[in-house]
Amino acid sequence: MYRRVFRPRSGNVCKGRRPRSTNMLKIRLTLGASYVALLACKSGDASTEPPNQQAGWTVGVALPERLQEMHAAVLKGDIYLAGGFDSSAAESRRAYRFVVAQNRWERIADLPEPRHHMPLAVLNDTLYGVGGYMGGFGGRANLWLYRADLNSWEARAPLPTGRGASAVGAVLGRLVVVGGVGPDRPRVDSVAIYDPATNSWRQGAPIPTPRDHLAAGVVNEILYAIAGRNGPNYDVVEAYDLTSNRWTTRARMPSQRGGLGAAVLNGRIHTLGGENPGVFANHEVYDPARDAWTTETAMPTARHGLGVAVVGGKIYAIGGGPQAGFAQTNVVEIFEPNE
């Protein structure tokens, strides 16, 4: 199993506290040939000592384990995440669903293989896991979809070029994959477009600024590729129009960040966290209609490699690395904008 020893670097390191163990009740339900392991996490079982509260932020139900370098997506009102690095810095196959109506996490079927830095996206009420890393930091070409009715993952046509630490969005009935690191660790400039109707890929116009550890958000069928890094961190924002197959440059974000997360709420893209070389609590919001950025209340817990998702008008910041490099937390913080 690939591992690295984390040695803290200087910089703006974690503002939160060290995680402590979480009490969990594991319930195994047999459903035919498969099972779903329900992890009933009590809301009082915080993953860390309560962070300093900041306006608009509350503490949510902690993840069942400490994870970083995983992504989150919303399917039918629930939050899903898969893979990442666990608390021993091992690559994980485990996947979880947060049942929002019941305010609890449950374990779902494991991924076919361990993955980290694998973006998730939902298209046509189907959850997809795209690429990612395994056994190091060379990109993989897998495309997996999750069958909620069978609690299983199924393979679909692989990416034309493997990539990890990329970003993906659902645009006009297609998956659009941008950025990332290829199998031999070069940055990938090609854009991969997946059509589920034909289970096939085609190429789009290359991204003007190749980079990895970027974020993406889709507003009005335009994909916005935000920040990331290629050695140094970027503040670049570039917009991709699938219809015209063209990129345009938009207003730069206020800070240079890689390893950030993003999600769309009310037509605006909220970006959270990041790394450069310490960790960020930054919360910056891009409004495509005005091509302008504003700053919102920072996260109580600074981190990178986190999952970000929006449900019910609230933004969930999930897990991540509270220090630069290899470090994990299971803290979940929820932001509800005052608008």
VOPAGU-2260 file (C-alpha; in pm, 1 decimal, decimal comma):
REM VOPAGU-2260
SITE   aa  ch    i         X         Y         Z
SITE  MET   A    0       0,0       0,0       0,0
SITE  TYR   A    1     138,7     338,4     -94,1
SITE  ARG   A    2     209,0     563,2     203,8
SITE  ARG   A    3     405,4     871,9     286,8
SITE  VAL   A    4     505,8    1006,9     622,0
SITE  PHE   A    5     364,6    1352,7     678,0
SITE  ARG   A    6     607,5    1614,0     802,0
SITE  PRO   A    7     447,2    1948,9     879,2
SITE  ARG   A    8     560,0    2244,8     672,0
SITE  SER   A    9     562,4    2603,8     771,1
SITE  GLY   A   10     266,4    2819,7     683,9
SITE  ASN   A   11     -85,8    2896,4     792,5
SITE  VAL   A   12    -153,6    2557,8     949,7
SITE  CYS   A   13    -474,2    2424,7    1099,4
SITE  LYS   A   14    -677,4    2660,6    1309,7
SITE  GLY   A   15    -882,7    2374,5    1452,9
SITE  ARG   A   16    -778,7    2122,8    1716,5
SITE  ARG   A   17    -648,9    1767,6    1683,7
SITE  PRO   A   18    -916,2    1507,1    1618,1
SITE  ARG   A   19   -1020,2    1271,2    1889,3
SITE  SER   A   20   -1192,8     935,2    1867,5
SITE  THR   A   21   -1560,7     922,6    1774,7
SITE  ASN   A   22   -1814,1     691,4    1935,2
SITE  MET   A   23   -2005,1     503,6    1669,4
SITE  LEU   A   24   -2261,2     228,3    1676,3
SITE  LYS   A   25   -2211,6      -5,5    1381,3
SITE  ILE   A   26   -2520,8    -185,6    1265,2
SITE  ARG   A   27   -2496,5    -441,1     985,7
SITE  LEU   A   28   -2811,6    -508,9     789,4
SITE  THR   A   29   -2823,4    -800,8     549,9
SITE  LEU   A   30   -2998,3    -715,3     222,8
SITE  GLY   A   31   -2991,4   -1026,1       4,0
SITE  ALA   A   32   -2631,5   -1084,4     -95,4
SITE  SER   A   33   -2515,8    -739,0       8,6
SITE  TYR   A   34   -2529,3    -520,3     312,4
SITE  VAL   A   35   -2518,4    -159,5     405,2
SITE  ALA   A   36   -2322,4     -79,1     718,0
SITE  LEU   A   37   -2513,4     190,1     898,2
SITE  LEU   A   38   -2295,2     412,1    1109,2
SITE  ALA   A   39   -2521,8     581,7    1356,9
SITE  CYS   A   40   -2317,6     883,1    1460,8
SITE  LYS   A   41   -2464,5    1082,3    1742,3
SITE  SER   A   42   -2468,9    1452,1    1671,7
SITE  GLY   A   43   -2297,2    1515,0    2004,7
SITE  ASP   A   44   -1994,0    1307,1    1900,2
SITE  ALA   A   45   -1790,1    1588,8    1751,5
SITE  SER   A   46   -1474,6    1490,0    1565,8
SITE  THR   A   47   -1275,4    1760,6    1739,5
SITE  GLU   A   48   -1323,2    1985,2    2033,1
SITE  PRO   A   49   -1582,7    2237,1    1910,2
SITE  PRO   A   50   -1413,6    2494,6    1686,6
SITE  ASN   A   51   -1464,5    2861,5    1741,8
SITE  GLN   A   52   -1804,8    2942,3    1599,3
SITE  GLN   A   53   -1817,0    3199,5    1322,0
SITE  ALA   A   54   -2118,4    3379,2    1182,1
SITE  GLY   A   55   -2328,7    3152,7     963,4
SITE  TRP   A   56   -2137,3    2832,9    1052,6
SITE  THR   A   57   -2254,4    2542,3    1269,2
SITE  VAL   A   58   -2103,2    2202,6    1348,0
SITE  GLY   A   59   -2257,2    1904,0    1169,7
SITE  VAL   A   60   -2251,0    1530,5    1233,6
SITE  ALA   A   61   -1890,7    1412,4    1209,2
SITE  LEU   A   62   -1775,6    1174,0     939,0
SITE  PRO   A   63   -1747,0     812,1    1058,3
SITE  GLU   A   64   -1368,1     836,2    1006,8
SITE  ARG   A   65   -1100,3    1093,9     932,9
SITE  LEU   A   66   -1052,1    1143,9     558,8
SITE  GLN   A   67    -882,2    1382,3     317,6
SITE  GLU   A   68    -844,8    1416,1     -61,1
SITE  MET   A   69   -1196,1    1299,1    -136,4
SITE  HIS   A   70   -1483,4    1476,9    -305,8
SITE  ALA   A   71   -1854,4    1507,8    -235,2
SITE  ALA   A   72   -2164,4    1517,8    -454,6
SITE  VAL   A   73   -2539,5    1534,5    -397,1
SITE  LEU   A   74   -2776,2    1268,9    -532,7
SITE  LYS   A   75   -3149,0    1292,1    -462,9
SITE  GLY   A   76   -3099,0    1513,9    -161,3
SITE  ASP   A   77   -2826,3    1308,9       9,3
SITE  ILE   A   78   -2450,4    1368,0      17,4
SITE  TYR   A   79   -2207,9    1105,4    -114,1
SITE  LEU   A   80   -1831,3    1079,0     -83,2
SITE  ALA   A   81   -1586,0     807,5    -181,1
SITE  GLY   A   82   -1219,9     717,4    -138,9
SITE  GLY   A   83    -950,9     948,9      -4,0
SITE  PHE   A   84    -669,8     899,2     244,7
SITE  ASP   A   85    -770,1     757,7     583,5
SITE  SER   A   86    -618,8     836,6     923,5
SITE  SER   A   87    -317,6     611,1     855,8
SITE  ALA   A   88    -258,3     790,0     520,8
SITE  ALA   A   89    -365,9     471,5     338,3
SITE  GLU   A   90    -565,2     491,4      15,2
SITE  SER   A   91    -929,4     410,6      84,9
SITE  ARG   A   92   -1201,4     219,4    -101,8
SITE  ARG   A   93   -1470,8     315,7     145,4
SITE  ALA   A   94   -1772,5     522,4      46,6
SITE  TYR   A   95   -2037,0     696,7     254,5
SITE  ARG   A   96   -2375,7     860,0     221,5
SITE  PHE   A   97   -2511,4    1130,1     450,0
SITE  VAL   A   98   -2887,4    1089,6     479,4
SITE  VAL   A   99   -2985,6    1449,8     531,5
SITE  ALA   A  100   -3343,7    1384,8     646,2
SITE  GLN   A  101   -3215,7    1152,5     921,1
SITE  ASN   A  102   -2901,6    1352,5    1001,7
SITE  ARG   A  103   -2673,7    1046,4     989,6
SITE  TRP   A  104   -2392,8     888,8     789,8
SITE  GLU   A  105   -2410,4     536,9     650,2
SITE  ARG   A  106   -2155,6     327,1     470,9
SITE  ILE   A  107   -2234,8     212,5     118,2
SITE  ALA   A  108   -2057,8     -31,8    -115,5
SITE  ASP   A  109   -1680,6       6,5    -138,9
SITE  LEU   A  110   -1522,4     132,9    -459,4
SITE  PRO   A  111   -1384,9    -136,9    -692,6
SITE  GLU   A  112   -1033,0     -15,1    -607,2
SITE  PRO   A  113    -883,4     240,8    -368,3
SITE  ARG   A  114    -884,3     597,8    -497,6
SITE  HIS   A  115    -791,7     942,8    -377,2
SITE  HIS   A  116    -819,6    1278,9    -555,2
SITE  MET   A  117   -1118,5    1133,1    -746,3
SITE  PRO   A  118   -1389,1    1390,3    -827,8
SITE  LEU   A  119   -1755,5    1293,0    -804,8
SITE  ALA   A  120   -2039,7    1432,1   -1012,8
SITE  VAL   A  121   -2409,6    1367,3   -1058,6
SITE  LEU   A  122   -2558,4    1352,3   -1408,1
SITE  ASN   A  123   -2914,6    1244,7   -1488,6
SITE  ASP   A  124   -2971,0    1127,2   -1128,3
SITE  THR   A  125   -2661,5     906,3   -1146,1
SITE  LEU   A  126   -2346,2     940,5    -935,1
SITE  TYR   A  127   -2009,9     905,6   -1112,8
SITE  GLY   A  128   -1652,8     874,1    -985,5
SITE  VAL   A  129   -1396,9     994,3   -1239,9
SITE  GLY   A  130   -1029,2     898,8   -1251,3
SITE  GLY   A  131    -826,3     970,3    -939,3
SITE  TYR   A  132    -499,7     829,4    -807,0
SITE  MET   A  133    -399,3     486,1    -679,9
SITE  GLY   A  134     -56,3     360,4    -579,0
SITE  GLY   A  135      95,0     705,7    -592,9
SITE  PHE   A  136      11,2    1018,4    -788,9
SITE  GLY   A  137     -29,5     902,0   -1148,5
SITE  GLY   A  138    -378,9     955,4   -1288,5
SITE  ARG   A  139    -617,1     662,8   -1350,7
SITE  ALA   A  140    -871,3     635,7   -1631,6
SITE  ASN   A  141   -1166,5     471,0   -1455,6
SITE  LEU   A  142   -1523,7     592,3   -1483,0
SITE  TRP   A  143   -1749,6     429,5   -1222,5
SITE  LEU   A  144   -2116,4     485,7   -1161,8
SITE  TYR   A  145   -2298,3     401,9    -840,8
SITE  ARG   A  146   -2615,4     191,9    -862,4
SITE  ALA   A  147   -2812,1     293,2    -555,0
SITE  ASP   A  148   -3076,0      26,7    -625,1
SITE  LEU   A  149   -2809,9    -248,1    -609,7
SITE  ASN   A  150   -2566,3     -74,5    -374,1
SITE  SER   A  151   -2282,6    -140,0    -619,1
SITE  TRP   A  152   -2036,6      38,8    -848,2
SITE  GLU   A  153   -2022,5     -37,0   -1220,6
SITE  ALA   A  154   -1753,5      46,9   -1476,6
SITE  ARG   A  155   -1824,7     258,3   -1782,4
SITE  ALA   A  156   -1601,8     358,8   -2076,0
SITE  PRO   A  157   -1265,4     475,2   -1937,0
SITE  LEU   A  158   -1128,9     824,9   -1979,9
SITE  PRO   A  159    -919,8     879,7   -2297,0
SITE  THR   A  160    -631,9     977,6   -2065,7
SITE  GLY   A  161    -602,5     888,6   -1699,9
SITE  ARG   A  162    -607,0    1183,9   -1462,8
SITE  GLY   A  163    -626,1    1259,9   -1091,9
SITE  ALA   A  164    -682,8    1582,5    -899,2
SITE  SER   A  165    -904,7    1702,2   -1185,0
SITE  ALA   A  166   -1244,3    1874,3   -1170,8
SITE  VAL   A  167   -1571,2    1765,9   -1327,9
SITE  GLY   A  168   -1913,0    1917,9   -1391,3
SITE  ALA   A  169   -2242,7    1815,4   -1549,1
SITE  VAL   A  170   -2318,5    2033,1   -1853,2
SITE  LEU   A  171   -2601,5    1984,4   -2104,9
SITE  GLY   A  172   -2635,7    1613,8   -2027,9
SITE  ARG   A  173   -2260,6    1546,4   -2042,6
SITE  LEU   A  174   -1977,2    1509,6   -1793,4
SITE  VAL   A  175   -1700,8    1761,9   -1861,5
SITE  VAL   A  176   -1362,8    1676,6   -1704,2
SITE  VAL   A  177   -1093,6    1946,1   -1687,1
SITE  GLY   A  178    -738,9    1966,8   -1554,2
SITE  GLY   A  179    -556,7    1710,8   -1346,5
SITE  VAL   A  180    -240,1    1503,4   -1356,5
SITE  GLY   A  181    -188,8    1224,9   -1611,0
SITE  PRO   A  182     -47,8     871,3   -1569,8
SITE  ASP   A  183     315,6     986,6   -1593,5
SITE  ARG   A  184     245,4    1297,3   -1383,6
SITE  PRO   A  185     230,3    1567,5   -1651,3
SITE  ARG   A  186     -53,3    1818,7   -1621,5
SITE  VAL   A  187    -338,6    1736,7   -1857,8
SITE  ASP   A  188    -463,2    2020,8   -2077,7
SITE  SER   A  189    -722,0    1820,6   -2272,9
SITE  VAL   A  190   -1091,3    1840,4   -2188,5
SITE  ALA   A  191   -1276,0    1507,7   -2179,2
SITE  ILE   A  192   -1651,8    1504,3   -2248,1
SITE  TYR   A  193   -1859,4    1195,8   -2161,4
SITE  ASP   A  194   -2197,4    1114,5   -2319,5
SITE  PRO   A  195   -2388,3     859,5   -2107,6
SITE  ALA   A  196   -2629,1     786,1   -2392,1
SITE  THR   A  197   -2348,0     639,9   -2605,2
SITE  ASN   A  198   -2106,6     552,4   -2322,2
SITE  SER   A  199   -1831,9     734,0   -2510,3
SITE  TRP   A  200   -1585,0    1019,7   -2474,4
SITE  ARG   A  201   -1476,7    1301,2   -2703,1
SITE  GLN   A  202   -1226,2    1580,7   -2667,0
SITE  GLY   A  203   -1307,0    1945,6   -2607,2
SITE  ALA   A  204   -1094,0    2255,6   -2653,5
SITE  PRO   A  205    -787,8    2239,5   -2422,8
SITE  ILE   A  206    -797,7    2433,6   -2099,0
SITE  PRO   A  207    -587,4    2751,0   -2143,2
SITE  THR   A  208    -409,6    2709,2   -1808,5
SITE  PRO   A  209    -327,8    2342,6   -1737,4
SITE  ARG   A  210    -339,4    2272,8   -1365,4
SITE  ASP   A  211    -438,1    2022,1   -1098,8
SITE  HIS   A  212    -607,6    2045,1    -757,9
SITE  LEU   A  213    -855,3    2290,6    -909,7
SITE  ALA   A  214   -1225,6    2330,8    -839,7
SITE  ALA   A  215   -1520,0    2362,2   -1076,2
SITE  GLY   A  216   -1876,4    2486,9   -1064,8
SITE  VAL   A  217   -2148,8    2489,6   -1329,8
SITE  VAL   A  218   -2388,1    2785,1   -1359,9
SITE  ASN   A  219   -2632,7    2820,9   -1650,2
SITE  GLU   A  220   -2458,6    2535,6   -1839,0
SITE  ILE   A  221   -2117,8    2706,1   -1826,9
SITE  LEU   A  222   -1835,8    2530,2   -1640,7
SITE  TYR   A  223   -1601,7    2752,1   -1439,0
SITE  ALA   A  224   -1253,8    2610,9   -1367,5
SITE  ILE   A  225   -1122,4    2784,2   -1056,2
SITE  ALA   A  226    -770,4    2814,6    -911,5
SITE  GLY   A  227    -552,7    2502,1    -872,4
SITE  ARG   A  228    -178,7    2463,9    -913,6
SITE  ASN   A  229     100,4    2366,9   -1149,4
SITE  GLY   A  230     389,1    2404,7    -911,4
SITE  PRO   A  231     275,2    2742,8    -772,6
SITE  ASN   A  232     -90,3    2802,8    -689,7
SITE  TYR   A  233    -315,5    2999,2    -924,0
SITE  ASP   A  234    -595,9    3250,3    -886,5
SITE  VAL   A  235    -705,3    3188,4   -1247,2
SITE  VAL   A  236   -1073,1    3149,2   -1341,1
SITE  GLU   A  237   -1161,2    3018,4   -1688,3
SITE  ALA   A  238   -1508,0    2947,5   -1824,6
SITE  TYR   A  239   -1589,3    2668,3   -2070,8
SITE  ASP   A  240   -1890,7    2688,7   -2303,5
SITE  LEU   A  241   -1969,4    2338,8   -2429,1
SITE  THR   A  242   -2198,9    2465,4   -2704,4
SITE  SER   A  243   -1930,8    2679,3   -2869,6
SITE  ASN   A  244   -1638,4    2467,8   -2741,3
SITE  ARG   A  245   -1463,4    2786,4   -2630,0
SITE  TRP   A  246   -1284,6    2906,7   -2317,0
SITE  THR   A  247   -1292,7    3263,2   -2183,5
SITE  THR   A  248   -1099,0    3424,7   -1899,5
SITE  ARG   A  249   -1294,8    3561,2   -1605,9
SITE  ALA   A  250   -1216,0    3771,1   -1297,7
SITE  ARG   A  251    -934,4    3630,6   -1086,2
SITE  MET   A  252   -1021,0    3504,5    -739,4
SITE  PRO   A  253    -894,5    3705,5    -441,9
SITE  SER   A  254    -642,1    3441,8    -328,2
SITE  GLN   A  255    -417,2    3183,2    -493,9
SITE  ARG   A  256    -519,6    2835,3    -385,9
SITE  GLY   A  257    -490,2    2469,2    -475,5
SITE  GLY   A  258    -668,5    2180,4    -305,4
SITE  LEU   A  259    -983,8    2384,7    -251,8
SITE  GLY   A  260   -1346,8    2272,2    -273,3
SITE  ALA   A  261   -1643,3    2439,2    -440,0
SITE  ALA   A  262   -2019,6    2413,4    -474,0
SITE  VAL   A  263   -2296,2    2620,2    -634,6
SITE  LEU   A  264   -2569,7    2787,6    -431,4
SITE  ASN   A  265   -2824,3    3031,5    -578,2
SITE  GLY   A  266   -2624,3    3081,8    -896,6
SITE  ARG   A  267   -2299,5    3163,8    -718,4
SITE  ILE   A  268   -1991,0    2944,7    -669,1
SITE  HIS   A  269   -1868,9    2915,2    -310,0
SITE  THR   A  270   -1501,3    2816,4    -278,4
SITE  LEU   A  271   -1364,8    2683,2      51,1
SITE  GLY   A  272   -1027,0    2598,3     195,8
SITE  GLY   A  273    -706,7    2511,4      12,1
SITE  GLU   A  274    -332,8    2479,2      58,9
SITE  ASN   A  275     -34,8    2708,3     -21,7
SITE  PRO   A  276     180,3    2583,3     155,5
SITE  GLY   A  277     -17,2    2593,8     480,3
SITE  VAL   A  278    -395,7    2551,6     488,7
SITE  PHE   A  279    -671,3    2805,7     428,5
SITE  ALA   A  280   -1003,2    2874,5     595,0
SITE  ASN   A  281   -1092,0    3113,5     309,9
SITE  HIS   A  282   -1449,3    3133,8     186,1
SITE  GLU   A  283   -1472,3    3331,8    -137,4
SITE  VAL   A  284   -1775,3    3351,4    -362,7
SITE  TYR   A  285   -1785,6    3403,4    -739,1
SITE  ASP   A  286   -2090,2    3552,3    -910,2
SITE  PRO   A  287   -2076,5    3468,2   -1283,3
SITE  ALA   A  288   -2355,5    3713,8   -1364,2
SITE  ARG   A  289   -2138,2    4004,8   -1242,4
SITE  ASP   A  290   -1799,8    3841,3   -1304,8
SITE  ALA   A  291   -1707,8    3946,7    -953,0
SITE  TRP   A  292   -1585,3    3798,0    -624,9
SITE  THR   A  293   -1696,3    3863,1    -267,3
SITE  THR   A  294   -1565,1    3729,7      61,7
SITE  GLU   A  295   -1785,2    3538,4     303,5
SITE  THR   A  296   -1725,1    3421,7     660,6
SITE  ALA   A  297   -1427,2    3185,6     673,8
SITE  MET   A  298   -1461,4    2823,0     782,7
SITE  PRO   A  299   -1405,1    2765,3    1155,3
SITE  THR   A  300   -1160,0    2485,5    1065,0
SITE  ALA   A  301    -897,3    2556,0     798,7
SITE  ARG   A  302    -829,3    2261,0     566,4
SITE  HIS   A  303    -755,4    2137,1     215,8
SITE  GLY   A  304    -864,3    1829,6      19,8
SITE  LEU   A  305   -1217,1    1854,4     159,6
SITE  GLY   A  306   -1557,4    1762,6      20,7
SITE  VAL   A  307   -1806,5    2044,8     -38,5
SITE  ALA   A  308   -2175,9    1996,7    -111,4
SITE  VAL   A  309   -2499,0    2199,6    -106,8
SITE  VAL   A  310   -2829,5    2063,2      25,0
SITE  GLY   A  311   -3135,5    2257,9     132,0
SITE  GLY   A  312   -2971,1    2597,1      95,1
SITE  LYS   A  313   -2680,5    2496,9     320,9
SITE  ILE   A  314   -2315,0    2435,2     234,1
SITE  TYR   A  315   -2146,8    2132,4     391,2
SITE  ALA   A  316   -1766,8    2139,1     434,4
SITE  ILE   A  317   -1665,3    1778,5     498,1
SITE  GLY   A  318   -1341,0    1629,9     625,9
SITE  GLY   A  319   -1012,6    1725,6     460,4
SITE  GLY   A  320    -658,0    1793,1     574,0
SITE  PRO   A  321    -618,4    2031,2     870,3
SITE  GLN   A  322    -244,4    2060,0     799,5
SITE  ALA   A  323     -50,8    2077,4     474,8
SITE  GLY   A  324      32,0    1739,8     322,2
SITE  PHE   A  325     -91,8    1423,9     493,6
SITE  ALA   A  326    -335,2    1497,4     778,5
SITE  GLN   A  327    -701,9    1410,4     818,7
SITE  THR   A  328   -1008,7    1526,6    1006,6
SITE  ASN   A  329   -1368,8    1409,4    1025,3
SITE  VAL   A  330   -1510,7    1749,3    1113,2
SITE  VAL   A  331   -1820,5    1863,4     924,6
SITE  GLU   A  332   -1915,8    2230,6     927,3
SITE  ILE   A  333   -2229,9    2377,9     774,5
SITE  PHE   A  334   -2273,6    2729,2     638,0
SITE  GLU   A  335   -2611,4    2890,6     589,7
SITE  PRO   A  336   -2587,0    3225,0     409,7
SITE  ASN   A  337   -2790,8    3517,9     531,5
SITE  GLU   A  338   -2960,0    3606,9     204,3
